[in-house]
Every structure is written in C-alpha cells, then in structure tokens.
C-alpha cells in the first residue's frame, strides 16, 4: 500500500502507474487527476479521478464503460481478467458458479449487450450472484441513458473500493 503523502510526491508517470488500475483499462484517468494534487485523503483522489472522467465527456465515458468485462464472461472463463476484476468477481462468488447459474449469466449478459451496446456493470464486491442476476432483470427495463448513468455510478463504487485497496490513509 502507498500513503497519500507518497502519492502526492510522485511525478505524473509514477502516479498514473500506481493508480492506473483503479479504473478498468483506463490509466489516463489517474494521469488526468495528478494535476489536482495535493490530495488529503482517498476521497480527494476519488473525486479528482471521477471529475477527470466527467470533464472528458461522453465519448471517453463510453470507452470506460466498454472497457469492463462481462461478469462470468469469456475473459473470466479464460483467466484473462485484470487482477482487480479477477479479485472482485472471485470475492462475489462469480468464478465458482454451477453450470445453470453460468448459463443464466451468459443469457443476461447477451440480452443486456443487445439492449444497451455495452456490458452490464455492477460493483460485484457489494453483491452476490443472486442479487446480480436480480439486478440484470430490473435494469434491463431501463432506458439507455438511465443505464449509462447507472453504470457510471457502479464504476465510481468499484473505483472507491480499488482505491481503498491501494492507498493507506496517512495517520
């Protein structure tokens, strides 16, 4: 773990290397947030990183959303998730499902992508397989703009948890 003081002392490249994994396949967010130093706590860093995404606009937000893997999808089954996604899906029990539940996830992933054009995103660490399947069913009824906003909200939760994994608050 790294401290806030240590992060504040890093140059832009080192800062981005340390915090690049916070947003899935999007180290540009950490690089953009670097300029908002000094940070006083994890919440400051989270706010700066989220603001960087919001400043970037809809195109980069959609790229960020599309950078996420399907839950229990092909990448998970082939062991090709990022370490962070692997840990999150594993902690939610998503990597040890019975074939029937895996099939339910595959069907819902396909339906969701068909409806919205991007992967279903939920903070897996805060859910169980059954609550995630239920969320698929509820969210498939939403409009695309509502789902974009919901995905962004879930990404924010994921990022906050990843920051907590990486950064030790200064004492």
C-alpha positions in Angstrom: 0.0 0.0 0.0 1.1 3.6 -0.6 0.3 6.6 1.5 -1.4 9.8 0.4 1.9 11.7 1.1 3.8 9.3 -1.1 1.3 9.6 -3.9 1.4 13.4 -3.7 5.2 13.3 -4.1 5.1 11.2 -7.3 5.5 12.6 -10.8 2.7 12.2 -13.3 4.0 8.9 -14.8 4.6 7.2 -11.4 1.3 8.5 -10.1 -0.5 7.0 -13.2 1.4 3.7 -12.8 0.3 3.5 -9.1 -3.4 4.4 -9.7 -3.9 3.3 -13.3 -5.8 0.1 -12.3 -8.4 2.0 -10.3 -10.5 2.4 -13.5 -10.6 -0.6 -15.7 -8.0 -0.3 -18.6 -8.1 3.5 -18.2 -4.8 4.8 -16.7 -5.5 8.1 -18.5 -7.9 8.9 -15.6 -5.1 8.7 -13.0 -2.8 10.8 -15.2 -5.5 13.5 -15.6 -6.2 13.5 -11.8 -2.5 14.0 -11.0 -2.8 17.8 -11.7 -5.3 18.2 -8.8 -2.7 17.4 -6.2 -2.2 17.7 -3.3 -4.7 15.2 -2.0 -5.6 14.9 1.6 -7.3 11.6 1.6 -8.7 8.8 -0.6 -11.9 10.7 -1.1 -10.0 13.6 -2.6 -8.3 11.3 -5.1 -11.6 9.6 -5.9 -13.3 12.9 -6.5 -10.4 14.1 -8.7 -10.4 10.9 -10.8 -14.2 11.0 -11.2 -14.1 14.6 -12.2 -11.5 13.8 -14.8 -13.9 11.3 -16.4 -16.7 13.8 -16.3 -14.6 16.6 -17.8 -13.6 14.2 -20.6 -17.2 13.9 -21.8 -19.5 11.1 -23.1 -17.0 9.5 -25.6 -14.4 8.7 -23.0 -17.1 7.7 -20.5 -18.5 5.2 -23.0 -15.0 3.9 -23.7 -14.5 3.4 -19.9 -17.9 1.6 -19.7 -17.0 -0.7 -22.6 -13.6 -1.5 -21.1 -15.3 -3.5 -18.4 -15.6 -7.3 -18.8 -18.8 -9.2 -18.8 -19.5 -10.8 -15.4 -18.7 -14.5 -15.7 -17.9 -13.9 -19.3 -15.4 -15.3 -21.8 -12.5 -13.3 -20.3 -13.3 -14.7 -16.8 -13.6 -18.2 -18.1 -10.3 -17.9 -19.9 -8.5 -16.4 -16.9 -7.8 -13.1 -18.8 -9.4 -10.6 -16.4 -7.3 -7.8 -14.9 -6.1 -8.8 -11.4 -8.6 -6.3 -9.9 -11.6 -7.7 -11.9 -10.4 -11.3 -11.1 -10.4 -10.5 -7.3 -13.8 -8.7 -7.5 -15.6 -11.4 -9.4 -14.0 -14.1 -7.2 -14.9 -12.3 -4.0 -18.5 -12.2 -5.2 -18.5 -15.9 -5.9 -18.8 -15.4 -9.6 -15.9 -17.6 -10.6 -17.2 -20.8 -8.9 -20.8 -21.0 -10.3 -22.7 -24.1 -11.2 -23.4 -24.6 -15.0 -27.0 -23.5 -14.6 -26.1 -20.2 -13.0 -23.3 -19.6 -15.5 -25.8 -20.1 -18.3 -28.2 -17.6 -16.6 -25.3 -15.0 -16.6 -24.4 -15.7 -20.2 -28.1 -15.2 -21.3 -28.4 -12.0 -19.3 -25.1 -10.6 -20.5 -26.2 -11.2 -24.1 -29.6 -9.6 -23.5 -28.0 -6.6 -21.8 -25.4 -6.0 -24.5 -28.2 -6.3 -27.1 -30.3 -3.8 -25.4 -27.6 -1.2 -24.5 -24.5 -1.9 -26.5 -22.2 -2.2 -23.5 -21.5 -4.6 -20.7 -23.6 -4.8 -17.6 -21.6 -3.2 -14.7 -22.3 -3.7 -11.1 -20.0 -3.5 -8.1 -19.6 -7.2 -7.7 -17.9 -6.9 -4.3 -21.1 -5.4 -2.9 -23.4 -8.1 -4.3 -23.9 -11.9 -4.5 -24.6 -13.9 -7.7 -28.4 -13.9 -6.9 -28.6 -10.2 -6.3 -26.6 -9.5 -9.5 -29.0 -11.7 -11.5 -31.9 -9.8 -10.0 -30.3 -6.5 -10.9 -29.9 -7.7 -14.5 -33.7 -8.3 -14.6 -34.5 -4.9 -13.1 -32.0 -2.9 -15.2 -33.0 -4.5 -18.5 -36.2 -2.5 -18.1 -34.3 0.8 -18.0 -33.6 3.3 -20.8 -30.1 3.6 -22.3 -29.5 7.0 -20.6 -30.5 5.6 -17.3 -28.2 2.6 -17.8 -25.3 4.8 -18.7 -25.8 6.8 -15.5 -26.2 3.6 -13.5 -23.0 2.1 -15.0 -21.1 5.2 -14.2 -22.4 5.1 -10.6 -21.3 1.5 -10.2 -17.9 2.3 -11.7 -17.5 5.0 -9.1 -18.2 2.4 -6.3 -15.7 0.0 -7.9 -13.1 2.8 -8.1 -13.6 3.7 -4.4 -13.0 0.1 -3.3 -10.0 -0.2 -5.5 -8.5 3.0 -4.0 -9.1 1.6 -0.5 -7.1 -1.5 -1.6 -4.2 0.6 -2.9 -3.9 3.6 -0.5 -3.3 3.7 3.2 -4.6 6.8 4.7 -1.9 8.9 6.4 -2.0 8.8 10.1 
